[in-house]
């Protein structure tokens, strides 16, 4: 198992920033339908995003978004014109 350490955000005022551990260890389970799988993965993505947004320094969160966007940038290189 790999372990990485990331700095958490600095608290503002009396705000507390809790440490977070994210375990990625189980394989994606089998689902009866793609809709159920989609709902499951959307829920997991929402939880991860919330935890990272609430825990990371803003600059790290922003750069993470940029890095993730660059990884999938080629998916968006399509023409939006309707072809005849």
N, C-alpha and C positions, 0 to 999 in steps of 0.2 A: 504494500500500500504506500502510495506517495503522500507526503505531507508537505504543504506549503504554508508559509506564514505571511500574512498580509497585514499592513497597518490599518487600524480602524480610525474612524473620524475622531476629531477632538470634540469634547462636549462644549456646548454653549450654555453659559450660566450654570444652573444646577442640573442640567440635563445629563443623564447617564447613557453612555454608549456601551451596550453589553458586547462581550466577545461572542462570536458565533462560530460554530463548527458545522460544516456541511459535509455529510458523508455521501459519497457516490459509490455505491457498492453492489446494488442489486440490478440485475438485468431487467429491462422493460418487460412487464408481464404480457402474456397473450390476452388479446381482447376479442370479444365476439364480433365487433364491428369496428370499422375505421372511425366512426363517430365517437365511440366510447374511448378509443385510443387517443383521438384528438382532444377530447375533453380532459383526459388524464394528463396528457403532456402539457396542455394549456395551463392546467392547475399547477403543475410542478414549476413551469416557467414563471407563473405569477408569484409563487412563493419565493423562488430564488431571486427574482427582481426586487421584491419587497425587502428581503433580508439584506441584499447588497445595497440598495438605496438607503436603508436606515443605518447601515454599519460602516460603509466606506467613506473616506474623505471625498468631497464633491469632485475634486480634480481627478481622482482615481476612477470614480464612477463614470465621469464624462469620457475619459480615455478608454475605459472598458467598452463603452457603447461604440466609440469610434473604431476600436479594434475589431469588434464583432461585426460592425457594418462593413468594414473593408473586406472581411473574410467572405461575405456573401454579395459583395458589390457586383460581381459578374452576373448574378441572377437578375439584376435590374437593367442590364444593358440590352434592352429590347426596344423595338420601335412601337410606339403607341398609335401609329397611323393604321387605319384600317386598310388592309390589302384587298384589292379588287380581283 
